[in-house]
Amino acid sequence: MNAAKNRYAGSFPNHLISNQIVAACLPTRSSQTLGWEHIQVEQFQHPPGECSSPLSEDHTICLSLAARPVRFLQIKDGKTHSSLYGKGDISITPAQTAFFARWQDDDHYAELRLNSGFVATVAQESLGLNPDRIELIPEFRLRDGRLEAIALMLLDELNQANPGGKLYVESLTNLLAVHLLRQYAVASPPLSVHPSGLPQRQLLPVLDYIHEALDADLKLADLAAIAGLSPFHFSHQFKQAMEMAPYQYVLQQRIERAKQLLKQTNHSIVEIALLCGFNSHSHLSKQFRQATGTTPSAYRAIVQ
C-alpha cells in the first residue's frame, strides 16, 4: 500500500520478489503542487502488482479506499504480514523503515506522508516529549476511527483543491501528528509543560491581524509569530483562550464579514467571497450554509 515514487526490489528475501519490473505508481491526485507544509497527501488506484520503497524521512499512513477487500503481503521492520485489506483499514510505516508489498487485486487507497522532523517538533513543543527518544510503532493493519476521519478530511481538501484552506490543512496536520504520537509512539516521560490560554497582550494583536487580513491566505505560522510562540503552543493556547481552533475562528470571522457585506453593500456574491478570503462563490456558499443554514443570496434577500 505504500507507494513511494522511486521503487526498487531490494533488501528483501529473494523468494518474495518476482523478476517483473514494477512501474512507478503515479497518483491520481496529489497535494504536491498545493503548497502544503510538512505533509503530502496522494490518492492511488492501480492493478495487481508489487512494490518496494527506499528509506524515507517521512512517516507514511495508508488508508484503504478499496470497494472490495484486497489481499496483501507486506514486509516491514523485519516482519511479514498477509491479510485482506478492506475500506477503512490503515497501515503505518515509520520513517527509515524499508517496505515491500504485493497485492493480488485492483487497489485504491490514500497515502499521507508526514515529515518526521515536523513530528519530532510537535512532540517536543506540543506534548513535552523528548524527540530523541520517540519511536513510532509500525502497524500492518488497524482500525482507528479518529485517524481515518483526519485522513478523509485531508483527502477531501485535496479533492476540492481549495487554495484558501492552508490554515485548515495545517490544523489537521498538527492534529494528525499529535494523534500518532499519543497512540502509536513509544517515548520517554514528558517534560514539564505549562498550558495556559493566550494573555490579552498576545491575543489582541493576533485578532487584529486576522480581522485586517481576512481576504488573505492566513497561515498558522504567521499568527503564531505575532504572538511570539511556536505554532504548536499557539494553537493550544489560542483554543484555550477563544474556545475554538484558529482555523475555526478565522472561518467564523469570514462568515461574519460576509454577512456585513451582504447587508450593507451591493457587491456581487463573487466579490464578497474574495473580499472575505473564500476562493469562489461556491466555496462561500458552502461554508455560509453550514454556518447559518441558508445561502448568501437568501440571507441578502432577508436583511436588505
ChimeraX commands (.cxc) that place a marker at each C-alpha (Angstrom):
marker #1 position 0.00,0.00,0.00 radius 0.5
marker #1 position 2.97,2.33,0.40 radius 0.5
marker #1 position 3.53,3.97,-3.00 radius 0.5
marker #1 position 6.89,5.73,-2.90 radius 0.5
marker #1 position 7.86,7.39,-6.12 radius 0.5
marker #1 position 11.24,5.69,-6.60 radius 0.5
marker #1 position 10.71,1.94,-6.32 radius 0.5
marker #1 position 13.21,-0.86,-6.21 radius 0.5
marker #1 position 13.17,-4.53,-5.31 radius 0.5
marker #1 position 15.97,-4.91,-2.80 radius 0.5
marker #1 position 16.75,-5.75,0.82 radius 0.5
marker #1 position 14.05,-8.45,0.91 radius 0.5
marker #1 position 14.11,-12.28,0.68 radius 0.5
marker #1 position 14.52,-13.42,-2.92 radius 0.5
marker #1 position 11.64,-15.89,-2.74 radius 0.5
marker #1 position 9.27,-12.97,-2.17 radius 0.5
marker #1 position 10.49,-10.84,-5.09 radius 0.5
marker #1 position 9.45,-11.65,-8.64 radius 0.5
marker #1 position 11.53,-10.84,-11.69 radius 0.5
marker #1 position 8.96,-8.47,-13.11 radius 0.5
marker #1 position 9.84,-4.77,-13.26 radius 0.5
marker #1 position 7.31,-2.74,-11.35 radius 0.5
marker #1 position 6.49,0.62,-12.89 radius 0.5
marker #1 position 6.23,3.63,-10.63 radius 0.5
marker #1 position 2.69,4.14,-9.37 radius 0.5
marker #1 position 1.67,7.67,-10.21 radius 0.5
marker #1 position -1.03,9.19,-8.01 radius 0.5
marker #1 position -4.42,10.10,-9.44 radius 0.5
marker #1 position -4.36,13.17,-7.17 radius 0.5
marker #1 position -1.54,14.82,-5.24 radius 0.5
marker #1 position -1.10,17.78,-2.89 radius 0.5
marker #1 position 2.45,18.31,-4.13 radius 0.5
marker #1 position 1.59,21.49,-6.04 radius 0.5
marker #1 position -0.75,22.96,-3.39 radius 0.5
marker #1 position 1.96,24.34,-1.11 radius 0.5
marker #1 position 1.01,22.25,1.91 radius 0.5
marker #1 position 3.73,22.18,4.56 radius 0.5
marker #1 position 5.02,19.09,6.40 radius 0.5
marker #1 position 2.56,16.72,4.72 radius 0.5
marker #1 position 1.89,15.25,1.30 radius 0.5
marker #1 position -1.45,13.62,0.56 radius 0.5
marker #1 position -1.95,11.47,-2.51 radius 0.5
marker #1 position -4.59,9.14,-3.89 radius 0.5
marker #1 position -3.69,5.99,-5.83 radius 0.5
marker #1 position -5.52,3.44,-7.93 radius 0.5
marker #1 position -3.66,0.65,-9.71 radius 0.5
marker #1 position -3.90,-3.02,-10.82 radius 0.5
marker #1 position -2.34,-6.05,-9.07 radius 0.5
marker #1 position 1.43,-5.81,-8.61 radius 0.5
marker #1 position 4.22,-5.34,-6.10 radius 0.5
marker #1 position 6.50,-2.57,-4.92 radius 0.5
marker #1 position 9.23,-1.73,-2.50 radius 0.5
marker #1 position 10.20,1.67,-1.16 radius 0.5
marker #1 position 13.56,3.13,-0.14 radius 0.5
marker #1 position 14.19,4.52,3.31 radius 0.5
marker #1 position 12.27,7.76,3.74 radius 0.5
marker #1 position 12.37,10.74,6.11 radius 0.5
marker #1 position 8.56,10.64,6.22 radius 0.5
marker #1 position 6.15,8.66,8.35 radius 0.5
marker #1 position 3.62,7.08,5.99 radius 0.5
marker #1 position -0.03,6.36,6.73 radius 0.5
marker #1 position -2.06,4.43,4.16 radius 0.5
marker #1 position -5.86,4.28,4.24 radius 0.5
marker #1 position -7.63,1.70,2.08 radius 0.5
marker #1 position -10.40,3.10,-0.13 radius 0.5
marker #1 position -10.97,-0.19,-1.99 radius 0.5
marker #1 position -14.58,-1.12,-2.64 radius 0.5
marker #1 position -13.67,-4.82,-2.28 radius 0.5
marker #1 position -11.09,-6.37,0.07 radius 0.5
marker #1 position -7.59,-6.68,-1.41 radius 0.5
marker #1 position -5.18,-9.50,-0.49 radius 0.5
marker #1 position -1.85,-8.04,0.63 radius 0.5
marker #1 position 1.52,-9.40,1.63 radius 0.5
marker #1 position 3.71,-6.85,3.41 radius 0.5
marker #1 position 7.21,-6.86,4.87 radius 0.5
marker #1 position 8.49,-4.10,7.13 radius 0.5
marker #1 position 10.68,-3.84,10.18 radius 0.5
marker #1 position 11.76,-7.46,9.65 radius 0.5
marker #1 position 8.21,-8.78,9.95 radius 0.5
marker #1 position 5.91,-10.32,7.34 radius 0.5
marker #1 position 2.14,-9.92,7.33 radius 0.5
marker #1 position -0.50,-11.27,4.93 radius 0.5
marker #1 position -4.21,-10.46,5.10 radius 0.5
marker #1 position -7.16,-8.86,3.37 radius 0.5
marker #1 position -7.37,-5.08,3.45 radius 0.5
marker #1 position -10.82,-3.52,3.23 radius 0.5
marker #1 position -12.11,0.02,3.07 radius 0.5
marker #1 position -11.06,1.87,6.22 radius 0.5
marker #1 position -8.08,-0.37,7.07 radius 0.5
marker #1 position -4.93,1.59,7.90 radius 0.5
marker #1 position -1.21,0.80,7.87 radius 0.5
marker #1 position 1.57,2.89,9.44 radius 0.5
marker #1 position 5.18,2.78,8.23 radius 0.5
marker #1 position 7.59,4.86,10.34 radius 0.5
marker #1 position 10.38,6.89,8.73 radius 0.5
marker #1 position 13.58,4.98,7.90 radius 0.5
marker #1 position 11.69,1.68,7.56 radius 0.5
marker #1 position 12.22,-0.45,4.43 radius 0.5
marker #1 position 8.96,-1.72,2.98 radius 0.5
marker #1 position 7.79,-4.33,0.48 radius 0.5
marker #1 position 4.23,-5.14,-0.60 radius 0.5
marker #1 position 2.48,-7.42,-3.08 radius 0.5
marker #1 position -1.25,-7.19,-3.79 radius 0.5
marker #1 position -3.45,-9.53,-5.82 radius 0.5
marker #1 position -6.37,-7.29,-6.80 radius 0.5
marker #1 position -7.05,-3.78,-8.05 radius 0.5
marker #1 position -6.15,-1.41,-5.22 radius 0.5
marker #1 position -7.41,2.05,-4.28 radius 0.5
marker #1 position -6.00,3.97,-1.32 radius 0.5
marker #1 position -4.91,7.30,0.12 radius 0.5
marker #1 position -1.36,7.89,1.31 radius 0.5
marker #1 position -0.33,10.53,3.86 radius 0.5
marker #1 position 3.40,11.26,4.16 radius 0.5
marker #1 position 4.19,13.23,7.32 radius 0.5
marker #1 position 7.66,14.75,7.76 radius 0.5
marker #1 position 9.42,13.07,10.69 radius 0.5
marker #1 position 11.24,16.28,11.68 radius 0.5
marker #1 position 7.91,18.05,11.97 radius 0.5
marker #1 position 6.53,15.23,14.13 radius 0.5
marker #1 position 9.59,15.47,16.40 radius 0.5
marker #1 position 8.99,19.20,16.80 radius 0.5
marker #1 position 5.33,18.62,17.66 radius 0.5
marker #1 position 6.39,16.02,20.21 radius 0.5
marker #1 position 8.71,18.44,21.99 radius 0.5
marker #1 position 6.80,21.70,21.73 radius 0.5
marker #1 position 3.21,20.49,21.93 radius 0.5
marker #1 position 3.40,17.35,24.07 radius 0.5
marker #1 position 6.59,17.97,26.03 radius 0.5
marker #1 position 8.20,14.72,24.82 radius 0.5
marker #1 position 11.88,14.13,24.20 radius 0.5
marker #1 position 12.17,13.93,20.38 radius 0.5
marker #1 position 15.39,11.91,20.60 radius 0.5
marker #1 position 13.57,9.12,22.41 radius 0.5
marker #1 position 10.49,8.84,20.19 radius 0.5
marker #1 position 9.87,5.69,18.20 radius 0.5
marker #1 position 6.78,5.32,16.04 radius 0.5
marker #1 position 5.39,1.79,16.05 radius 0.5
marker #1 position 4.91,0.06,12.65 radius 0.5
marker #1 position 1.34,-1.14,12.13 radius 0.5
marker #1 position 0.32,-3.54,9.36 radius 0.5
marker #1 position -3.45,-3.35,9.59 radius 0.5
marker #1 position -5.58,-1.49,12.09 radius 0.5
marker #1 position -8.86,0.31,12.56 radius 0.5
marker #1 position -8.81,3.79,14.05 radius 0.5
marker #1 position -11.90,5.93,13.53 radius 0.5
marker #1 position -10.18,9.18,14.56 radius 0.5
marker #1 position -7.17,8.60,12.32 radius 0.5
marker #1 position -9.46,7.64,9.44 radius 0.5
marker #1 position -11.52,10.81,9.94 radius 0.5
marker #1 position -8.42,13.03,9.83 radius 0.5
marker #1 position -7.19,11.28,6.68 radius 0.5
marker #1 position -10.57,11.66,4.97 radius 0.5
marker #1 position -10.75,15.38,5.83 radius 0.5
marker #1 position -7.30,15.89,4.30 radius 0.5
marker #1 position -8.33,13.85,1.28 radius 0.5
marker #1 position -11.46,15.97,0.93 radius 0.5
marker #1 position -9.31,19.13,0.92 radius 0.5
marker #1 position -7.12,17.53,-1.74 radius 0.5
marker #1 position -10.07,16.66,-3.95 radius 0.5
marker #1 position -11.52,20.16,-3.59 radius 0.5
marker #1 position -8.09,21.72,-4.33 radius 0.5
marker #1 position -9.11,24.66,-2.17 radius 0.5
marker #1 position -6.26,27.22,-2.35 radius 0.5
marker #1 position -7.61,29.12,0.66 radius 0.5
marker #1 position -7.59,26.14,3.00 radius 0.5
marker #1 position -3.96,26.09,4.13 radius 0.5
marker #1 position -4.77,27.13,7.69 radius 0.5
marker #1 position -7.29,24.27,7.91 radius 0.5
marker #1 position -4.77,21.81,6.44 radius 0.5
marker #1 position -2.11,22.95,8.90 radius 0.5
marker #1 position -4.52,22.37,11.78 radius 0.5
marker #1 position -5.35,18.87,10.51 radius 0.5
marker #1 position -1.63,18.15,10.06 radius 0.5
marker #1 position -0.95,19.15,13.66 radius 0.5
marker #1 position -3.87,17.03,14.83 radius 0.5
marker #1 position -2.56,14.06,12.83 radius 0.5
marker #1 position 0.92,14.36,14.34 radius 0.5
marker #1 position -0.44,14.60,17.88 radius 0.5
marker #1 position -2.70,11.59,17.37 radius 0.5
marker #1 position 0.14,9.46,16.01 radius 0.5
marker #1 position 2.36,10.42,18.93 radius 0.5
marker #1 position -0.31,9.69,21.51 radius 0.5
marker #1 position -1.48,6.39,20.06 radius 0.5
marker #1 position 1.40,4.84,18.11 radius 0.5
marker #1 position 4.67,6.06,19.61 radius 0.5
marker #1 position 6.92,4.94,22.43 radius 0.5
marker #1 position 8.64,7.87,24.13 radius 0.5
marker #1 position 10.37,8.98,27.31 radius 0.5
marker #1 position 8.30,10.61,30.11 radius 0.5
marker #1 position 7.06,14.10,29.23 radius 0.5
marker #1 position 8.93,17.22,30.14 radius 0.5
marker #1 position 7.13,19.78,32.27 radius 0.5
marker #1 position 4.69,21.88,30.27 radius 0.5
marker #1 position 2.63,24.85,31.31 radius 0.5
marker #1 position -0.55,25.01,29.21 radius 0.5
marker #1 position -2.50,28.23,29.51 radius 0.5
marker #1 position -4.66,30.48,27.39 radius 0.5
marker #1 position -3.09,33.35,25.49 radius 0.5
marker #1 position -2.93,36.52,27.60 radius 0.5
marker #1 position -4.56,39.58,26.05 radius 0.5
marker #1 position -1.24,41.25,25.24 radius 0.5
marker #1 position -0.52,38.36,22.86 radius 0.5
marker #1 position -4.09,37.58,21.81 radius 0.5
marker #1 position -5.30,41.04,20.76 radius 0.5
marker #1 position -2.57,41.67,18.13 radius 0.5
marker #1 position -3.41,38.29,16.59 radius 0.5
marker #1 position -7.13,39.07,16.45 radius 0.5
marker #1 position -6.41,42.49,14.95 radius 0.5
marker #1 position -4.22,40.91,12.28 radius 0.5
marker #1 position -6.88,38.33,11.42 radius 0.5
marker #1 position -9.57,41.00,11.06 radius 0.5
marker #1 position -7.33,43.12,8.82 radius 0.5
marker #1 position -6.31,40.17,6.62 radius 0.5
marker #1 position -9.46,38.10,6.23 radius 0.5
marker #1 position -9.08,38.28,2.44 radius 0.5
marker #1 position -5.55,36.84,2.61 radius 0.5
marker #1 position -4.27,33.26,2.77 radius 0.5
marker #1 position -3.67,33.20,6.52 radius 0.5
marker #1 position -1.06,30.79,7.83 radius 0.5
marker #1 position -0.74,29.33,11.28 radius 0.5
marker #1 position 2.99,30.14,11.41 radius 0.5
marker #1 position 2.28,33.84,10.75 radius 0.5
marker #1 position -0.33,34.04,13.51 radius 0.5
marker #1 position 1.99,32.25,15.93 radius 0.5
marker #1 position 4.85,34.62,15.08 radius 0.5
marker #1 position 2.70,37.62,16.03 radius 0.5
marker #1 position 2.12,36.03,19.43 radius 0.5
marker #1 position 5.81,35.12,19.73 radius 0.5
marker #1 position 5.08,31.41,20.10 radius 0.5
marker #1 position 5.67,28.21,18.19 radius 0.5
marker #1 position 2.69,27.12,16.04 radius 0.5
marker #1 position 2.04,24.21,18.39 radius 0.5
marker #1 position 1.93,26.26,21.60 radius 0.5
marker #1 position -0.03,28.98,19.82 radius 0.5
marker #1 position -2.75,26.58,18.59 radius 0.5
marker #1 position -3.21,25.12,22.05 radius 0.5
marker #1 position -3.26,28.44,23.88 radius 0.5
marker #1 position -5.46,30.15,21.29 radius 0.5
marker #1 position -8.04,27.38,21.63 radius 0.5
marker #1 position -7.98,27.75,25.41 radius 0.5
marker #1 position -8.48,31.49,25.15 radius 0.5
marker #1 position -11.13,31.52,22.39 radius 0.5
marker #1 position -12.70,28.07,22.91 radius 0.5
marker #1 position -12.11,27.26,19.25 radius 0.5
marker #1 position -9.17,26.44,17.00 radius 0.5
marker #1 position -7.53,29.24,14.97 radius 0.5
marker #1 position -8.97,27.98,11.66 radius 0.5
marker #1 position -12.47,27.84,13.21 radius 0.5
marker #1 position -12.15,31.42,14.44 radius 0.5
marker #1 position -10.94,32.64,11.05 radius 0.5
marker #1 position -13.85,30.90,9.31 radius 0.5
marker #1 position -16.30,32.38,11.81 radius 0.5
marker #1 position -14.96,35.89,11.19 radius 0.5
marker #1 position -15.09,35.41,7.42 radius 0.5
marker #1 position -18.74,34.44,7.65 radius 0.5
marker #1 position -19.47,37.48,9.84 radius 0.5
marker #1 position -17.68,39.74,7.35 radius 0.5
marker #1 position -19.72,38.21,4.53 radius 0.5
marker #1 position -22.93,38.92,6.45 radius 0.5
marker #1 position -21.95,42.57,6.83 radius 0.5
marker #1 position -21.13,42.97,3.15 radius 0.5
marker #1 position -24.32,41.20,2.06 radius 0.5
marker #1 position -26.35,43.52,4.26 radius 0.5
marker #1 position -24.53,46.82,3.71 radius 0.5
marker #1 position -23.20,46.72,0.12 radius 0.5
marker #1 position -24.26,45.88,-3.42 radius 0.5
marker #1 position -21.16,43.83,-4.15 radius 0.5
marker #1 position -21.78,40.63,-6.08 radius 0.5
marker #1 position -21.52,37.40,-4.13 radius 0.5
marker #1 position -18.35,36.53,-6.07 radius 0.5
marker #1 position -16.78,39.84,-4.99 radius 0.5
marker #1 position -17.85,39.27,-1.39 radius 0.5
marker #1 position -16.37,35.77,-1.45 radius 0.5
marker #1 position -12.97,37.12,-2.50 radius 0.5
marker #1 position -13.11,40.02,0.00 radius 0.5
marker #1 position -13.72,37.52,2.80 radius 0.5
marker #1 position -10.97,35.07,1.87 radius 0.5
marker #1 position -13.07,32.46,0.06 radius 0.5
marker #1 position -11.75,31.32,-3.29 radius 0.5
marker #1 position -15.08,31.15,-5.13 radius 0.5
marker #1 position -18.84,31.74,-5.00 radius 0.5
marker #1 position -19.40,28.03,-4.31 radius 0.5
marker #1 position -16.83,27.96,-1.50 radius 0.5
marker #1 position -18.55,30.87,0.26 radius 0.5
marker #1 position -21.99,29.36,-0.31 radius 0.5
marker #1 position -20.99,26.01,1.16 radius 0.5
marker #1 position -19.42,27.47,4.30 radius 0.5
marker #1 position -22.18,30.09,4.69 radius 0.5
marker #1 position -24.93,27.47,4.51 radius 0.5
marker #1 position -23.14,25.26,7.05 radius 0.5
marker #1 position -22.79,28.20,9.45 radius 0.5
marker #1 position -26.20,29.86,9.02 radius 0.5
marker #1 position -28.49,27.30,7.45 radius 0.5
marker #1 position -29.17,29.50,4.43 radius 0.5
marker #1 position -27.42,30.70,1.27 radius 0.5
marker #1 position -25.79,34.12,0.81 radius 0.5
marker #1 position -28.48,35.09,-1.71 radius 0.5
marker #1 position -31.31,34.13,0.59 radius 0.5
marker #1 position -29.67,35.92,3.52 radius 0.5
marker #1 position -29.31,39.11,1.45 radius 0.5
marker #1 position -32.96,38.96,0.43 radius 0.5
marker #1 position -33.98,38.81,4.10 radius 0.5
marker #1 position -31.72,41.53,5.54 radius 0.5
marker #1 position -31.80,44.14,2.79 radius 0.5
marker link #1:1,2 radius 0.2
marker link #1:2,3 radius 0.2
marker link #1:3,4 radius 0.2
marker link #1:4,5 radius 0.2
marker link #1:5,6 radius 0.2
marker link #1:6,7 radius 0.2
marker link #1:7,8 radius 0.2
marker link #1:8,9 radius 0.2
marker link #1:9,10 radius 0.2
marker link #1:10,11 radius 0.2
marker link #1:11,12 radius 0.2
marker link #1:12,13 radius 0.2
marker link #1:13,14 radius 0.2
marker link #1:14,15 radius 0.2
marker link #1:15,16 radius 0.2
marker link #1:16,17 radius 0.2
marker link #1:17,18 radius 0.2
marker link #1:18,19 radius 0.2
marker link #1:19,20 radius 0.2
marker link #1:20,21 radius 0.2
marker link #1:21,22 radius 0.2
marker link #1:22,23 radius 0.2
marker link #1:23,24 radius 0.2
marker link #1:24,25 radius 0.2
marker link #1:25,26 radius 0.2
marker link #1:26,27 radius 0.2
marker link #1:27,28 radius 0.2
marker link #1:28,29 radius 0.2
marker link #1:29,30 radius 0.2
marker link #1:30,31 radius 0.2
marker link #1:31,32 radius 0.2
marker link #1:32,33 radius 0.2
marker link #1:33,34 radius 0.2
marker link #1:34,35 radius 0.2
marker link #1:35,36 radius 0.2
marker link #1:36,37 radius 0.2
marker link #1:37,38 radius 0.2
marker link #1:38,39 radius 0.2
marker link #1:39,40 radius 0.2
marker link #1:40,41 radius 0.2
marker link #1:41,42 radius 0.2
marker link #1:42,43 radius 0.2
marker link #1:43,44 radius 0.2
marker link #1:44,45 radius 0.2
marker link #1:45,46 radius 0.2
marker link #1:46,47 radius 0.2
marker link #1:47,48 radius 0.2
marker link #1:48,49 radius 0.2
marker link #1:49,50 radius 0.2
marker link #1:50,51 radius 0.2
marker link #1:51,52 radius 0.2
marker link #1:52,53 radius 0.2
marker link #1:53,54 radius 0.2
marker link #1:54,55 radius 0.2
marker link #1:55,56 radius 0.2
marker link #1:56,57 radius 0.2
marker link #1:57,58 radius 0.2
marker link #1:58,59 radius 0.2
marker link #1:59,60 radius 0.2
marker link #1:60,61 radius 0.2
marker link #1:61,62 radius 0.2
marker link #1:62,63 radius 0.2
marker link #1:63,64 radius 0.2
marker link #1:64,65 radius 0.2
marker link #1:65,66 radius 0.2
marker link #1:66,67 radius 0.2
marker link #1:67,68 radius 0.2
marker link #1:68,69 radius 0.2
marker link #1:69,70 radius 0.2
marker link #1:70,71 radius 0.2
marker link #1:71,72 radius 0.2
marker link #1:72,73 radius 0.2
marker link #1:73,74 radius 0.2
marker link #1:74,75 radius 0.2
marker link #1:75,76 radius 0.2
marker link #1:76,77 radius 0.2
marker link #1:77,78 radius 0.2
marker link #1:78,79 radius 0.2
marker link #1:79,80 radius 0.2
marker link #1:80,81 radius 0.2
marker link #1:81,82 radius 0.2
marker link #1:82,83 radius 0.2
marker link #1:83,84 radius 0.2
marker link #1:84,85 radius 0.2
marker link #1:85,86 radius 0.2
marker link #1:86,87 radius 0.2
marker link #1:87,88 radius 0.2
marker link #1:88,89 radius 0.2
marker link #1:89,90 radius 0.2
marker link #1:90,91 radius 0.2
marker link #1:91,92 radius 0.2
marker link #1:92,93 radius 0.2
marker link #1:93,94 radius 0.2
marker link #1:94,95 radius 0.2
marker link #1:95,96 radius 0.2
marker link #1:96,97 radius 0.2
marker link #1:97,98 radius 0.2
marker link #1:98,99 radius 0.2
marker link #1:99,100 radius 0.2
marker link #1:100,101 radius 0.2
marker link #1:101,102 radius 0.2
marker link #1:102,103 radius 0.2
marker link #1:103,104 radius 0.2
marker link #1:104,105 radius 0.2
marker link #1:105,106 radius 0.2
marker link #1:106,107 radius 0.2
marker link #1:107,108 radius 0.2
marker link #1:108,109 radius 0.2
marker link #1:109,110 radius 0.2
marker link #1:110,111 radius 0.2
marker link #1:111,112 radius 0.2
marker link #1:112,113 radius 0.2
marker link #1:113,114 radius 0.2
marker link #1:114,115 radius 0.2
marker link #1:115,116 radius 0.2
marker link #1:116,117 radius 0.2
marker link #1:117,118 radius 0.2
marker link #1:118,119 radius 0.2
marker link #1:119,120 radius 0.2
marker link #1:120,121 radius 0.2
marker link #1:121,122 radius 0.2
marker link #1:122,123 radius 0.2
marker link #1:123,124 radius 0.2
marker link #1:124,125 radius 0.2
marker link #1:125,126 radius 0.2
marker link #1:126,127 radius 0.2
marker link #1:127,128 radius 0.2
marker link #1:128,129 radius 0.2
marker link #1:129,130 radius 0.2
marker link #1:130,131 radius 0.2
marker link #1:131,132 radius 0.2
marker link #1:132,133 radius 0.2
marker link #1:133,134 radius 0.2
marker link #1:134,135 radius 0.2
marker link #1:135,136 radius 0.2
marker link #1:136,137 radius 0.2
marker link #1:137,138 radius 0.2
marker link #1:138,139 radius 0.2
marker link #1:139,140 radius 0.2
marker link #1:140,141 radius 0.2
marker link #1:141,142 radius 0.2
marker link #1:142,143 radius 0.2
marker link #1:143,144 radius 0.2
marker link #1:144,145 radius 0.2
marker link #1:145,146 radius 0.2
marker link #1:146,147 radius 0.2
marker link #1:147,148 radius 0.2
marker link #1:148,149 radius 0.2
marker link #1:149,150 radius 0.2
marker link #1:150,151 radius 0.2
marker link #1:151,152 radius 0.2
marker link #1:152,153 radius 0.2
marker link #1:153,154 radius 0.2
marker link #1:154,155 radius 0.2
marker link #1:155,156 radius 0.2
marker link #1:156,157 radius 0.2
marker link #1:157,158 radius 0.2
marker link #1:158,159 radius 0.2
marker link #1:159,160 radius 0.2
marker link #1:160,161 radius 0.2
marker link #1:161,162 radius 0.2
marker link #1:162,163 radius 0.2
marker link #1:163,164 radius 0.2
marker link #1:164,165 radius 0.2
marker link #1:165,166 radius 0.2
marker link #1:166,167 radius 0.2
marker link #1:167,168 radius 0.2
marker link #1:168,169 radius 0.2
marker link #1:169,170 radius 0.2
marker link #1:170,171 radius 0.2
marker link #1:171,172 radius 0.2
marker link #1:172,173 radius 0.2
marker link #1:173,174 radius 0.2
marker link #1:174,175 radius 0.2
marker link #1:175,176 radius 0.2
marker link #1:176,177 radius 0.2
marker link #1:177,178 radius 0.2
marker link #1:178,179 radius 0.2
marker link #1:179,180 radius 0.2
marker link #1:180,181 radius 0.2
marker link #1:181,182 radius 0.2
marker link #1:182,183 radius 0.2
marker link #1:183,184 radius 0.2
marker link #1:184,185 radius 0.2
marker link #1:185,186 radius 0.2
marker link #1:186,187 radius 0.2
marker link #1:187,188 radius 0.2
marker link #1:188,189 radius 0.2
marker link #1:189,190 radius 0.2
marker link #1:190,191 radius 0.2
marker link #1:191,192 radius 0.2
marker link #1:192,193 radius 0.2
marker link #1:193,194 radius 0.2
marker link #1:194,195 radius 0.2
marker link #1:195,196 radius 0.2
marker link #1:196,197 radius 0.2
marker link #1:197,198 radius 0.2
marker link #1:198,199 radius 0.2
marker link #1:199,200 radius 0.2
marker link #1:200,201 radius 0.2
marker link #1:201,202 radius 0.2
marker link #1:202,203 radius 0.2
marker link #1:203,204 radius 0.2
marker link #1:204,205 radius 0.2
marker link #1:205,206 radius 0.2
marker link #1:206,207 radius 0.2
marker link #1:207,208 radius 0.2
marker link #1:208,209 radius 0.2
marker link #1:209,210 radius 0.2
marker link #1:210,211 radius 0.2
marker link #1:211,212 radius 0.2
marker link #1:212,213 radius 0.2
marker link #1:213,214 radius 0.2
marker link #1:214,215 radius 0.2
marker link #1:215,216 radius 0.2
marker link #1:216,217 radius 0.2
marker link #1:217,218 radius 0.2
marker link #1:218,219 radius 0.2
marker link #1:219,220 radius 0.2
marker link #1:220,221 radius 0.2
marker link #1:221,222 radius 0.2
marker link #1:222,223 radius 0.2
marker link #1:223,224 radius 0.2
marker link #1:224,225 radius 0.2
marker link #1:225,226 radius 0.2
marker link #1:226,227 radius 0.2
marker link #1:227,228 radius 0.2
marker link #1:228,229 radius 0.2
marker link #1:229,230 radius 0.2
marker link #1:230,231 radius 0.2
marker link #1:231,232 radius 0.2
marker link #1:232,233 radius 0.2
marker link #1:233,234 radius 0.2
marker link #1:234,235 radius 0.2
marker link #1:235,236 radius 0.2
marker link #1:236,237 radius 0.2
marker link #1:237,238 radius 0.2
marker link #1:238,239 radius 0.2
marker link #1:239,240 radius 0.2
marker link #1:240,241 radius 0.2
marker link #1:241,242 radius 0.2
marker link #1:242,243 radius 0.2
marker link #1:243,244 radius 0.2
marker link #1:244,245 radius 0.2
marker link #1:245,246 radius 0.2
marker link #1:246,247 radius 0.2
marker link #1:247,248 radius 0.2
marker link #1:248,249 radius 0.2
marker link #1:249,250 radius 0.2
marker link #1:250,251 radius 0.2
marker link #1:251,252 radius 0.2
marker link #1:252,253 radius 0.2
marker link #1:253,254 radius 0.2
marker link #1:254,255 radius 0.2
marker link #1:255,256 radius 0.2
marker link #1:256,257 radius 0.2
marker link #1:257,258 radius 0.2
marker link #1:258,259 radius 0.2
marker link #1:259,260 radius 0.2
marker link #1:260,261 radius 0.2
marker link #1:261,262 radius 0.2
marker link #1:262,263 radius 0.2
marker link #1:263,264 radius 0.2
marker link #1:264,265 radius 0.2
marker link #1:265,266 radius 0.2
marker link #1:266,267 radius 0.2
marker link #1:267,268 radius 0.2
marker link #1:268,269 radius 0.2
marker link #1:269,270 radius 0.2
marker link #1:270,271 radius 0.2
marker link #1:271,272 radius 0.2
marker link #1:272,273 radius 0.2
marker link #1:273,274 radius 0.2
marker link #1:274,275 radius 0.2
marker link #1:275,276 radius 0.2
marker link #1:276,277 radius 0.2
marker link #1:277,278 radius 0.2
marker link #1:278,279 radius 0.2
marker link #1:279,280 radius 0.2
marker link #1:280,281 radius 0.2
marker link #1:281,282 radius 0.2
marker link #1:282,283 radius 0.2
marker link #1:283,284 radius 0.2
marker link #1:284,285 radius 0.2
marker link #1:285,286 radius 0.2
marker link #1:286,287 radius 0.2
marker link #1:287,288 radius 0.2
marker link #1:288,289 radius 0.2
marker link #1:289,290 radius 0.2
marker link #1:290,291 radius 0.2
marker link #1:291,292 radius 0.2
marker link #1:292,293 radius 0.2
marker link #1:293,294 radius 0.2
marker link #1:294,295 radius 0.2
marker link #1:295,296 radius 0.2
marker link #1:296,297 radius 0.2
marker link #1:297,298 radius 0.2
marker link #1:298,299 radius 0.2
marker link #1:299,300 radius 0.2
marker link #1:300,301 radius 0.2
marker link #1:301,302 radius 0.2
marker link #1:302,303 radius 0.2
marker link #1:303,304 radius 0.2
view
